[in-house]
Amino acid sequence: MRIKLICVAGARPNFMKLAPLVRAARQDPAFLPVIVHTGQHYDDKMSGQFFRDLGLPAPDHNLEVGSASHAQQTAEIMKRFEPVVLAEKPHAVIVVGDVNSTMACALVAAKLLIPVVHVEAGLRSFDRSMPEEINRLVTDAVADLLLVSEESGRRNLLAEGIPEHRIHFVGNLMIDSLQINLDRARESDIGARLGINASFGLVTLHRPSNVDEPEQLAQVLGALSTIAEILPLYFPVHPRTRARLEAESVLLSPRIHLIDPLGYLDFLSLMSQSCLVLTDSGGIQEETTVLGVPCLTLRENTERPVTIEEGTNILAGTTKTSILAAWEQAQRMPKTGRIPKYWDGQAAGRCLAVLKDHYSGVLIPNN
């Protein structure tokens, strides 16, 4: 009997984490992966292009949930996911990361007494004003197997009372995708298409805490404008961020180049060539650490402390003053960093090894 796994993806960060796991599971006769795309990110630039770039097969189920408030989106995902679980009857539901789809699908599976496997468990910003932090806490509370990407995740879960035998340090699936695709990404002509012929920085900005309040957005953009006087910046603009820029009629430095959202390979290509990344993303902190690219995280906290302790990341804060201070620090004392434990491109194999051990009584050899 094969171990049937419903593998849930909802938003762009999920796709990068899920792709190597699905690839490894499809190559292993012990597993039968079923892909469910909730549709939390749904347009081609935010979803379809990533599936193609990462070699993910078309989802077996697309819930087509779309945008809504946190409560509405979470409720709609649960409503549409439950019939899929009842029909598929999986041995486990695998959720990754910390988006609304992660929490919603974990809750559905737990209530149906289907084991929940949380990949990237235990990460904590200790800031409950972040929706992602609530998603992490709830998901880990109902998960049966908790697969962690860095040592801080294990420590946090133990401190929260999770039994040690349910926690497994497997490494970072995001880095599996990076290792698999880096050579292809370097073949991209995105730099030439954008006319880049000198050193540049790369920007991503999407968190509501940074883009929804005009005064806060002005602080960040003020810092970016100052940095852009020295280093031109290329800024793939998230739809929510573009909407805020247009609503506020923001005037930006001509050295900040706004571009449409990029596919995974084009973005990875630019990131690997950049001399600085400024971001409020979680996963980009990890990718820049492995690439050895300096990263300024435009937040007051991070749930990925290993990127600061061992990597190239500097927590820059969210004011113009703090960001420029971090920029000066990065210039004065560049961080070379090192690659953290198990960020070696082999995390998917470790995940499946944990699952095989857990379901050893389910597997029936083919005779």
C-alpha positions as CSV (number, residue, x, y, z in Angstrom):
1,M,0.0,0.0,0.0
2,R,1.3,3.4,-0.9
3,I,1.2,6.3,1.5
4,K,-1.2,8.9,0.2
5,L,-0.2,12.4,1.0
6,I,-2.3,15.5,0.3
7,C,0.3,18.2,-0.3
8,V,-1.2,21.7,0.2
9,A,0.0,24.9,-1.6
10,G,-1.6,28.2,-1.4
11,A,0.8,31.1,-2.0
12,R,4.2,31.6,-3.8
13,P,6.4,30.6,-0.8
14,N,4.6,27.3,-0.6
15,F,5.3,26.4,-4.2
16,M,9.1,26.6,-3.7
17,K,8.9,24.4,-0.6
18,L,6.5,21.9,-2.0
19,A,8.1,21.3,-5.4
20,P,11.2,19.3,-4.2
21,L,9.0,17.3,-1.8
22,V,6.5,16.4,-4.5
23,R,9.3,15.6,-6.9
24,A,10.9,13.2,-4.5
25,A,7.6,11.6,-3.5
26,R,6.6,11.0,-7.1
27,Q,10.0,9.2,-7.7
28,D,9.5,6.9,-4.6
29,P,7.0,4.0,-5.0
30,A,6.2,4.2,-1.3
31,F,4.3,7.5,-1.8
32,L,1.3,8.8,-3.7
33,P,1.3,12.6,-3.6
34,V,-1.9,14.5,-4.3
35,I,-1.5,18.2,-4.9
36,V,-4.1,20.7,-3.7
37,H,-3.8,24.3,-4.7
38,T,-6.1,26.5,-2.6
39,G,-5.8,29.4,-5.0
40,Q,-4.8,31.9,-2.3
41,H,-2.4,33.2,-4.9
42,Y,-4.2,32.8,-8.2
43,D,-3.0,34.9,-11.1
44,D,-0.4,33.7,-13.5
45,K,2.4,35.9,-12.3
46,M,1.8,35.0,-8.7
47,S,1.0,31.3,-9.2
48,G,1.0,29.7,-12.7
49,Q,4.5,30.9,-13.7
50,F,5.9,29.4,-10.5
51,F,4.3,26.0,-11.2
52,R,6.0,26.0,-14.6
53,D,9.3,27.2,-13.4
54,L,9.5,24.7,-10.6
55,G,8.3,21.8,-12.7
56,L,5.3,21.2,-10.4
57,P,2.6,19.1,-12.1
58,A,-0.9,20.7,-12.4
59,P,-2.7,20.4,-9.1
60,D,-5.1,17.5,-8.7
61,H,-7.5,19.9,-7.0
62,N,-7.7,23.7,-7.3
63,L,-9.9,25.3,-4.8
64,E,-9.8,28.7,-6.5
65,V,-10.4,30.6,-3.3
66,G,-8.9,33.9,-4.4
67,S,-8.5,37.1,-2.3
68,A,-10.6,38.1,0.8
69,S,-10.1,39.1,4.4
70,H,-8.2,36.7,6.6
71,A,-11.3,35.4,8.2
72,Q,-13.2,35.0,4.9
73,Q,-10.3,33.4,3.1
74,T,-9.6,31.0,5.9
75,A,-13.2,30.0,6.2
76,E,-13.6,29.5,2.4
77,I,-10.4,27.4,2.2
78,M,-11.8,25.1,5.0
79,K,-15.2,24.9,3.4
80,R,-13.7,23.8,0.0
81,F,-10.9,21.6,1.4
82,E,-13.0,19.4,3.6
83,P,-14.8,17.6,0.7
84,V,-11.4,16.9,-0.9
85,V,-10.0,15.3,2.2
86,L,-13.2,13.2,2.6
87,A,-12.9,12.0,-1.0
88,E,-9.2,11.3,-1.1
89,K,-8.9,9.7,2.3
90,P,-5.2,10.4,2.7
91,H,-2.8,9.0,5.2
92,A,-1.7,12.5,6.0
93,V,-2.1,16.1,5.0
94,I,1.2,18.0,4.5
95,V,1.1,21.8,5.0
96,V,4.1,24.1,4.5
97,G,5.0,27.5,5.8
98,D,2.7,30.0,7.5
99,V,0.1,31.3,5.1
100,N,-3.7,31.2,5.6
101,S,-3.9,28.0,3.6
102,T,-1.4,26.3,5.9
103,M,-3.6,26.9,9.0
104,A,-6.9,26.4,7.3
105,C,-6.0,23.0,5.8
106,A,-4.3,21.8,9.0
107,L,-7.5,22.6,11.0
108,V,-9.7,20.7,8.5
109,A,-7.4,17.6,8.6
110,A,-7.1,17.6,12.4
111,K,-10.9,17.8,12.9
112,L,-11.3,14.8,10.5
113,L,-8.6,12.9,12.5
114,I,-6.2,12.9,9.5
115,P,-2.6,13.3,10.7
116,V,-1.1,16.8,9.9
117,V,2.5,17.1,8.9
118,H,3.8,20.7,9.2
119,V,7.0,21.4,7.2
120,E,8.9,24.5,8.5
121,A,7.4,24.1,11.9
122,G,8.5,26.0,15.0
123,L,9.6,29.3,13.5
124,R,8.6,32.2,15.7
125,S,8.8,35.9,15.4
126,F,7.1,36.3,18.9
127,D,5.0,39.0,17.3
128,R,1.3,38.2,17.4
129,S,0.5,41.3,15.3
130,M,1.7,39.3,12.3
131,P,-1.0,37.1,10.8
132,E,1.7,34.5,9.9
133,E,2.6,34.1,13.6
134,I,-0.9,33.1,14.5
135,N,-1.0,30.7,11.6
136,R,2.3,29.1,12.8
137,L,1.1,28.7,16.4
138,V,-2.2,27.2,15.4
139,T,-0.8,24.8,12.8
140,D,1.9,23.6,15.2
141,A,-0.7,23.1,18.0
142,V,-2.7,20.6,15.8
143,A,0.2,19.0,13.9
144,D,1.2,15.4,14.5
145,L,4.7,15.6,12.9
146,L,6.6,18.8,13.0
147,L,9.5,19.1,10.5
148,V,11.9,21.9,11.4
149,S,14.2,23.9,9.1
150,E,16.6,25.3,11.7
151,E,17.5,24.7,15.4
152,S,15.4,27.6,16.7
153,G,12.3,25.7,15.5
154,R,13.1,22.7,17.6
155,R,13.9,24.8,20.7
156,N,10.6,26.8,20.3
157,L,8.5,23.7,20.0
158,L,10.1,22.0,23.0
159,A,9.5,25.2,25.0
160,E,5.8,25.1,24.0
161,G,5.5,21.5,25.3
162,I,5.6,19.6,22.0
163,P,7.0,16.1,22.7
164,E,10.5,15.6,21.3
165,H,9.6,12.5,19.4
166,R,7.2,14.4,17.2
167,I,9.9,17.0,16.2
168,H,12.3,16.2,13.4
169,F,15.1,18.5,12.1
170,V,15.1,17.9,8.3
171,G,16.5,21.1,6.8
172,N,15.1,23.6,4.4
173,L,13.0,22.7,1.4
174,M,13.3,26.2,0.0
175,I,17.0,25.6,-0.4
176,D,16.3,22.3,-2.1
177,S,14.5,24.3,-4.8
178,L,17.3,26.8,-5.0
179,Q,19.9,24.1,-5.5
180,I,17.9,22.3,-8.1
181,N,17.2,25.4,-10.1
182,L,20.1,27.7,-9.7
183,D,22.0,26.7,-12.9
184,R,18.8,27.2,-14.9
185,A,18.2,30.5,-13.2
186,R,21.6,31.8,-14.2
187,E,20.8,31.1,-17.8
188,S,17.9,33.7,-17.6
189,D,18.3,36.8,-19.7
190,I,16.2,38.9,-17.2
191,G,19.2,41.2,-16.5
192,A,19.5,42.0,-20.2
193,R,15.8,42.5,-20.6
194,L,15.8,45.0,-17.8
195,G,18.9,46.8,-19.2
196,I,21.0,46.1,-16.1
197,N,24.7,46.6,-16.8
198,A,26.1,47.6,-13.4
199,S,25.9,46.7,-9.8
200,F,22.3,46.8,-8.4
201,G,20.1,46.0,-5.4
202,L,16.9,44.1,-5.4
203,V,13.8,45.0,-3.4
204,T,10.7,43.1,-2.3
205,L,8.0,44.7,-0.1
206,H,4.6,43.3,0.6
207,R,3.7,43.0,4.3
208,P,0.7,45.0,5.4
209,S,2.6,46.5,8.3
210,N,5.0,48.1,5.8
211,V,2.7,49.0,2.9
212,D,-0.8,49.6,4.2
213,E,0.0,52.7,6.4
214,P,1.1,55.7,4.4
215,E,3.4,57.0,7.0
216,Q,5.2,53.7,7.4
217,L,5.4,53.2,3.7
218,A,6.9,56.7,3.4
219,Q,9.6,55.7,5.9
220,V,10.7,52.6,3.9
221,L,10.5,54.4,0.6
222,G,12.5,57.3,1.9
223,A,15.3,54.9,2.9
224,L,15.2,53.2,-0.5
225,S,15.4,56.5,-2.3
226,T,18.6,57.4,-0.3
227,I,20.2,54.0,-1.0
228,A,19.2,54.3,-4.7
229,E,21.4,57.4,-5.0
230,I,24.3,55.1,-4.6
231,L,23.0,51.8,-5.8
232,P,20.2,51.5,-8.4
233,L,17.3,49.3,-7.1
234,Y,15.0,46.9,-9.0
235,F,11.7,46.4,-7.4
236,P,9.3,43.6,-8.5
237,V,6.1,45.0,-7.2
238,H,3.6,42.8,-5.3
239,P,0.0,43.6,-6.4
240,R,-1.0,44.9,-2.9
241,T,2.1,47.1,-2.8
242,R,1.4,48.5,-6.3
243,A,-2.2,49.3,-5.2
244,R,-0.9,51.3,-2.3
245,L,1.7,53.1,-4.4
246,E,-1.0,54.1,-6.8
247,A,-3.5,55.1,-4.1
248,E,-1.0,57.4,-2.4
249,S,0.4,58.7,-5.8
250,V,3.9,58.0,-4.5
251,L,6.8,59.7,-6.4
252,L,9.8,57.5,-6.4
253,S,13.4,58.1,-7.3
254,P,14.0,57.3,-11.0
255,R,16.8,55.0,-9.8
256,I,14.2,52.7,-8.2
257,H,12.9,50.7,-11.1
258,L,9.4,49.3,-10.6
259,I,8.9,46.0,-12.5
260,D,6.1,43.4,-12.6
261,P,6.2,40.4,-10.4
262,L,8.8,37.9,-11.7
263,G,8.7,34.1,-12.1
264,Y,10.9,32.0,-9.8
265,L,13.8,31.6,-12.2
266,D,14.0,35.2,-13.2
267,F,13.8,36.4,-9.6
268,L,16.4,33.8,-8.5
269,S,18.7,35.0,-11.3
270,L,18.4,38.6,-10.3
271,M,18.9,37.7,-6.6
272,S,22.0,35.7,-7.3
273,Q,23.5,38.6,-9.3
274,S,22.6,41.4,-6.9
275,C,25.0,43.0,-4.4
276,L,22.2,43.7,-1.9
277,V,18.6,42.6,-1.2
278,L,16.2,44.6,0.8
279,T,13.1,42.6,1.8
280,D,10.3,42.0,4.3
281,S,9.9,38.4,3.1
282,G,10.8,35.4,5.1
283,G,12.1,33.0,2.6
284,I,14.3,35.5,0.8
285,Q,16.3,35.8,4.1
286,E,17.1,32.1,3.7
287,E,17.9,32.2,0.0
288,T,20.3,35.2,0.3
289,T,22.1,33.4,3.1
290,V,22.8,30.4,0.9
291,L,23.7,32.6,-2.1
292,G,26.1,34.7,0.1
293,V,24.2,38.0,-0.9
294,P,23.9,40.7,1.8
295,C,20.3,41.0,3.0
296,L,18.6,43.8,4.9
297,T,15.3,42.6,6.4
298,L,12.8,45.5,6.6
299,R,11.1,44.3,9.8
300,E,11.5,44.7,13.5
301,N,11.8,40.9,14.0
302,T,12.4,37.7,12.2
303,E,11.3,34.1,12.7
304,R,14.5,33.0,11.0
305,P,17.2,33.9,13.5
306,V,19.8,31.5,11.9
307,T,20.0,33.9,8.9
308,I,21.3,36.5,11.3
309,E,23.4,34.3,13.5
310,E,25.0,32.4,10.7
311,G,24.0,34.0,7.5
312,T,24.2,37.3,5.6
313,N,21.0,38.9,7.0
314,I,20.8,42.1,9.1
315,L,17.6,43.1,10.8
316,A,17.2,46.6,9.6
317,G,14.0,47.8,11.3
318,T,11.3,49.8,9.5
319,T,12.2,53.4,9.9
320,K,14.3,55.5,7.5
321,T,16.9,56.0,10.1
322,S,17.2,52.3,11.1
323,I,17.3,51.1,7.5
324,L,20.0,53.5,6.5
325,A,22.0,52.6,9.7
326,A,21.8,48.9,8.6
327,W,22.8,49.9,5.1
328,E,25.9,51.7,6.4
329,Q,26.7,48.7,8.6
330,A,26.4,46.3,5.6
331,Q,28.8,48.5,3.7
332,R,31.3,48.9,6.5
333,M,31.3,45.3,7.8
334,P,29.9,43.0,5.0
335,K,28.7,39.7,6.4
336,T,30.0,36.6,4.5
337,G,28.1,34.1,6.6
338,R,27.9,30.4,6.2
339,I,25.3,27.8,5.1
340,P,23.3,26.5,8.1
341,K,23.1,22.9,9.0
342,Y,21.0,20.7,6.6
343,W,20.5,23.6,4.1
344,D,22.2,21.3,1.6
345,G,19.5,20.5,-1.0
346,Q,18.6,17.2,0.7
347,A,15.7,18.2,2.9
348,A,13.0,16.5,0.8
349,G,14.7,13.1,1.3
350,R,14.9,13.6,5.0
351,C,11.1,14.6,5.1
352,L,10.2,11.4,3.3
353,A,12.5,9.3,5.6
354,V,10.6,10.6,8.6
355,L,7.3,9.8,6.9
356,K,8.4,6.3,6.0
357,D,9.4,5.6,9.6
358,H,6.2,7.0,10.9
359,Y,4.1,4.9,8.5
360,S,6.2,1.8,8.5
361,G,3.2,-0.3,9.5
362,V,1.2,1.0,6.5
363,L,3.7,0.1,3.9
364,I,3.1,-3.3,2.2
365,P,6.0,-4.5,-0.1
366,N,5.1,-5.3,-3.6
367,N,5.7,-9.0,-4.3
